[in-house]
């Protein structure tokens, strides 16, 4: 038997114990109760239309697995059709389909910015962007959240310090933990002024905002210096992600993006599902209209209880203390409402919170029930 002194896993156990002591140990919880935690904003994960599209794809011989990377034998016609249809729908020159938003962001940041470039990113940008920046070769600097002037100051200081390369401005259009939106037009003006590329993560806006659910950055599509990430596993109810932008982006990632080149291609069936989800966005605006009604009702009932409401489907209730936030979440779950507590490092220290997500999986009556429970738990 291996002694404790030589136990190869001892350090990892100590780190896990430390997380538990600080009320930050994560665990997997099966979904139970009314959905106030998922990103399935339009309720399309159980869409009969998408299920039917998958069955029809199976009937016409579309395989479950791709069998390899897209540069080998894994490039199925369904992938190509999805990218062509998405480009037309979104108004982009080119689209590249990835297996997840994390994979797309990691590949994007690891591949496009080059040595000698600068990536100036929002302080609250997603972990997947950080992973890509860690793998990349460009210098990376955080700027104050949603503050274009702070971004400009970083760029100016970098240039004055001798920076000669390309600038890449990275942000999200809608932030998943605070529910606030970025001032996209101000960032677009900054990118134009500084001859920079603008990288916009639309994960939580896709399907919910913009014309036909095309996102908050829909009006920026087609610009030569704008690249947009749209995930398919949130409001679209599927899996994967679509990177949209100029044709060089697609070609460069196909040729230099290790996260794309060496990954097994997504299931062709999922490409079929995403194609149908895009058709639903284009042809059934009632889903977005129903969600807006629920967002308004949630704001009316939950803002007096401390929820921060910014006109989006994400309403955080800032608790502050990690243990209190998790205890409140457990009490709400016990009452039948699936609300999750979010702790550092996912959010800044001292801002542990309840993250309330409004989706079409919860009715107006469910929102009223959650409000009554939240009032009881927090008072």
C-alpha positions in Angstrom: 0.0 0.0 0.0 1.3 3.5 -0.9 1.9 5.5 2.3 0.3 9.0 2.7 3.8 10.6 2.3 4.2 9.0 -1.1 0.6 9.0 -2.2 0.7 10.4 -5.8 -2.8 11.9 -5.3 -2.2 13.4 -1.9 -1.6 17.0 -3.2 -4.8 16.8 -5.3 -6.8 15.6 -2.3 -5.5 18.5 -0.2 -6.5 21.0 -2.9 -10.0 19.5 -3.0 -10.2 19.7 0.8 -9.2 23.3 0.6 -11.9 24.0 -1.9 -14.5 22.3 0.4 -13.3 24.4 3.4 -13.9 27.6 1.3 -17.3 26.4 0.1 -16.0 26.2 -3.5 -16.0 22.5 -4.1 -18.0 21.8 -7.2 -20.2 18.7 -7.8 -22.5 17.5 -10.5 -26.2 17.8 -9.8 -28.9 16.2 -11.9 -31.5 18.7 -13.1 -34.6 18.7 -10.8 -37.4 21.2 -10.4 -38.5 24.1 -12.6 -35.7 25.3 -14.9 -34.3 28.6 -13.7 -30.7 27.7 -14.4 -30.2 26.4 -17.9 -29.3 28.4 -21.1 -32.1 26.7 -23.1 -33.7 30.2 -23.3 -36.2 29.4 -26.0 -37.0 25.8 -24.8 -35.7 24.4 -28.1 -33.7 21.6 -26.5 -37.0 19.5 -26.6 -38.3 21.0 -29.9 -40.4 18.5 -31.9 -39.2 20.2 -35.1 -35.5 19.6 -34.2 -36.2 16.0 -33.2 -38.0 15.5 -36.5 -35.1 17.0 -38.4 -32.8 14.5 -36.8 -35.0 11.5 -37.5 -35.3 12.7 -41.2 -31.5 13.0 -41.4 -31.1 9.4 -40.0 -33.7 8.2 -42.6 -31.7 9.7 -45.4 -28.5 8.1 -44.2 -26.8 10.8 -42.2 -24.4 9.0 -39.8 -24.3 9.6 -36.0 -20.5 10.0 -35.9 -18.2 11.8 -38.3 -15.4 9.3 -38.1 -12.6 11.7 -38.2 -11.5 15.3 -38.3 -12.9 17.5 -41.1 -9.5 17.5 -42.9 -9.7 13.7 -43.1 -13.0 11.9 -43.8 -15.1 13.7 -41.2 -16.2 16.6 -43.5 -19.8 15.6 -44.1 -22.1 17.5 -46.5 -24.3 18.3 -43.5 -21.5 20.4 -42.1 -21.1 22.2 -45.4 -24.8 22.8 -45.7 -25.0 24.2 -42.2 -22.2 26.6 -42.8 -23.6 27.8 -46.1 -27.1 28.3 -44.7 -25.8 30.0 -41.5 -23.7 32.4 -43.6 -26.8 33.5 -45.6 -29.0 33.8 -42.5 -26.4 35.7 -40.4 -25.1 37.8 -43.3 -21.5 36.7 -43.0 -18.9 36.0 -45.7 -17.9 32.7 -44.1 -18.8 30.4 -41.2 -16.9 27.5 -39.5 -18.7 25.0 -37.3 -17.1 23.8 -34.1 -18.1 21.1 -31.6 -18.6 23.7 -28.8 -18.3 27.3 -27.9 -15.4 26.6 -25.7 -13.5 24.8 -28.5 -14.3 27.6 -31.0 -13.1 30.4 -28.6 -10.0 28.5 -27.6 -9.1 27.9 -31.2 -9.9 31.5 -32.3 -7.7 33.1 -29.6 -4.9 30.5 -29.9 -4.7 30.8 -33.7 -5.5 34.2 -35.2 -3.6 36.7 -33.0 0.1 36.4 -33.8 3.3 37.0 -31.9 3.8 40.8 -31.6 0.0 41.4 -31.6 -2.1 42.7 -28.7 -5.3 41.1 -27.4 -7.1 43.6 -25.2 -10.0 41.9 -23.6 -12.9 42.7 -21.3 -12.1 41.8 -17.7 -15.1 39.5 -17.5 -14.6 37.7 -20.8 -15.3 33.9 -20.8 -12.9 31.3 -19.5 -12.7 29.8 -23.0 -11.2 33.0 -24.3 -8.7 32.9 -21.5 -7.8 29.4 -22.4 -7.2 30.4 -26.0 -5.1 33.4 -25.0 -3.0 31.2 -22.7 -2.2 28.9 -25.7 -1.6 31.8 -28.1 1.4 34.0 -28.8 0.1 37.5 -28.6 0.4 39.8 -25.6 -2.9 39.8 -23.6 -4.2 42.6 -21.4 -7.5 43.0 -19.5 -9.5 46.2 -19.6 -12.2 47.5 -17.3 -15.5 45.8 -18.0 -17.7 47.4 -20.7 -15.5 50.6 -20.8 -14.3 51.5 -24.3 -12.1 54.3 -22.9 -10.2 51.8 -20.8 -9.7 49.6 -23.9 -8.4 52.7 -25.8 -6.0 53.5 -23.0 -4.6 50.0 -23.0 -4.1 50.2 -26.8 -2.5 53.7 -26.6 -0.1 52.6 -23.9 0.9 49.5 -25.8 1.6 51.6 -29.0 3.6 54.1 -27.0 5.6 51.2 -25.5 6.6 50.1 -29.0 3.8 47.7 -29.9 3.8 47.3 -33.7 1.4 44.4 -34.4 -2.3 44.0 -34.9 -4.8 44.8 -32.1 -7.6 42.4 -31.3 -10.5 43.7 -29.1 -12.3 40.9 -27.4 -15.6 41.1 -25.5 -19.1 39.5 -25.1 -22.3 41.1 -26.3 -24.2 39.8 -23.3 -22.5 38.7 -20.1 -23.7 35.4 -18.7 -23.2 36.2 -15.0 -24.4 39.8 -14.8 -26.9 40.0 -17.7 -25.5 43.3 -19.0 -24.8 44.2 -22.6 -21.7 45.6 -24.1 -21.7 49.0 -25.9 -21.0 47.4 -29.3 -21.2 50.5 -31.5 -18.6 52.3 -29.3 -16.3 49.3 -29.5 -16.9 49.1 -33.3 -15.8 52.7 -33.6 -12.7 52.0 -31.5 -11.8 49.1 -33.7 -12.2 51.2 -36.8 -10.1 54.0 -35.4 -7.3 51.7 -34.2 -7.4 49.4 -37.3 -8.2 46.6 -34.9 -10.2 43.4 -35.2 -13.3 43.1 -33.0 -14.0 39.7 -31.6 -17.6 39.4 -30.2 -18.9 36.4 -28.2 -22.7 36.3 -28.8 -23.2 33.1 -26.9 -26.0 34.4 -24.7 -27.6 36.8 -27.2 -27.9 34.5 -30.1 -31.5 33.4 -30.6 -32.8 35.9 -28.0 -32.0 39.4 -29.4 -31.6 41.1 -32.7 -33.6 40.7 -35.9 -34.7 37.1 -36.3 -32.7 36.3 -33.1 -29.4 36.9 -35.0 -27.9 38.6 -31.9 -27.0 42.0 -30.7 -24.1 42.2 -33.2 -26.3 41.3 -36.2 -25.8 44.8 -37.6 -22.0 44.3 -37.6 -21.9 41.1 -39.6 -20.1 41.3 -42.9 -17.6 43.9 -41.8 -14.1 42.9 -42.7 -12.8 43.5 -39.1 -15.5 41.7 -37.1 -15.5 38.1 -36.1 -18.5 36.7 -34.1 -18.9 33.5 -32.1 -22.5 32.1 -31.8 -23.0 29.0 -29.7 -25.6 26.5 -30.7 -26.1 24.9 -27.3 -28.0 27.7 -25.6 -31.0 29.4 -27.2 -30.7 27.2 -30.3 -31.2 24.0 -28.1 -28.5 22.0 -29.9 -24.7 21.7 -29.6 -21.7 23.3 -31.2 -20.7 26.8 -32.2 -20.6 28.9 -35.4 -17.7 31.3 -36.0 -18.6 33.9 -38.5 -16.5 36.5 -40.2 -14.3 37.2 -43.3 -13.2 34.3 -45.5 -9.6 34.5 -44.3 -10.7 33.6 -40.8 -12.2 30.3 -41.9 -9.2 29.5 -44.2 -6.7 30.4 -41.5 -8.4 28.2 -38.8 -8.7 25.3 -41.2 -5.0 25.5 -42.0 -3.5 26.7 -38.6 -6.1 26.1 -35.9 -4.8 23.0 -34.0 -8.1 22.9 -32.1 -9.9 22.5 -35.4 -7.4 20.4 -37.4 -6.8 17.7 -34.7 -10.4 17.4 -33.4 -12.9 14.8 -34.6 -15.6 16.7 -36.5 -19.0 17.3 -34.7 -21.8 14.8 -35.4 -23.4 15.4 -38.8 -26.7 14.8 -37.1 -26.0 17.8 -34.9 -25.3 19.9 -38.0 -28.8 18.9 -39.2 -30.3 19.9 -35.9 -28.6 23.3 -36.0 -29.9 23.9 -39.5 -33.4 23.3 -38.3 -32.9 25.6 -35.2 -31.9 28.4 -37.5 -35.0 27.9 -39.5 -37.1 28.1 -36.3 -35.4 31.4 -35.5 -36.2 32.8 -38.9 -39.8 31.6 -39.1 -41.2 31.5 -35.5 -40.7 34.8 -33.8 -43.3 33.8 -31.2 -40.6 32.0 -29.1 -38.7 35.3 -28.6 -41.9 37.2 -28.0 -42.9 34.8 -25.3 -39.5 35.0 -23.7 -39.7 38.8 -23.6 -43.0 38.5 -21.7 -41.4 36.2 -19.1 -38.3 38.5 -18.8 -40.6 41.5 -18.1 -42.6 39.5 -15.5 -39.4 38.2 -13.8 -38.1 41.8 -13.6 -41.4 43.0 -12.1 -41.5 40.3 -9.4 -37.8 39.7 -8.6 -36.2 43.2 -8.7 -37.9 44.2 -5.4 -36.2 41.1 -3.9 -32.7 42.2 -5.0 -32.4 40.7 -8.5 -30.4 42.9 -10.8 -32.6 43.3 -13.9 -31.1 44.8 -17.1 -33.7 43.8 -19.6 -32.2 40.4 -20.4 -32.9 36.8 -19.5 -30.2 36.7 -16.8 -31.0 38.1 -13.4 -28.3 37.8 -10.7 -29.1 38.1 -7.0 -25.8 39.1 -5.4 -25.3 37.5 -2.0 -21.6 38.1 -1.5 -20.6 35.3 0.8 -19.9 31.9 -0.8 -21.5 29.8 1.9 -24.7 32.0 2.1 -25.1 31.9 -1.6 -24.9 28.1 -1.8 -27.2 27.7 1.2 -29.8 30.0 -0.4 -29.5 28.0 -3.7 -30.1 24.7 -1.8 -33.1 26.1 -0.1 -34.7 27.3 -3.3 -33.9 23.9 -5.0 -35.6 22.1 -2.1 -38.7 24.2 -2.8 -38.8 22.9 -6.4 -37.0 25.7 -8.3 -33.7 24.9 -10.0 -31.6 28.0 -9.2 -27.8 27.6 -8.9 -25.3 29.4 -6.7 -22.3 30.8 -8.5 -19.0 31.4 -6.6 -15.5 32.6 -7.4 -13.5 32.1 -9.5 -16.4 32.0 -11.9 -17.4 35.5 -10.6 -15.1 38.0 -8.8 -14.4 37.5 -5.1 -17.1 38.8 -2.8 -19.8 38.6 -5.5 -21.2 35.1 -5.0 -24.7 35.0 -6.3 -27.8 33.3 -7.3 -28.0 33.2 -11.1 -31.6 33.2 -12.2 -32.0 32.3 -15.9 -35.4 33.0 -17.5 -36.4 30.4 -20.1 -39.5 29.2 -21.8 -39.2 26.0 -19.7 -40.7 28.1 -16.9 -44.2 29.6 -17.0 -45.4 32.9 -15.7 -46.9 31.0 -12.7 -43.5 29.4 -12.1 -41.9 32.8 -12.0 -44.4 34.0 -9.4 -43.7 30.8 -7.4 -40.0 31.5 -7.5 -40.5 35.0 -6.4 -42.5 33.9 -3.3 -39.8 31.3 -2.5 -36.9 33.8 -3.0 -38.6 36.2 -0.6 -39.0 33.5 2.0 -35.4 32.3 1.7 -33.8 35.8 1.8 -35.8 37.3 4.6 
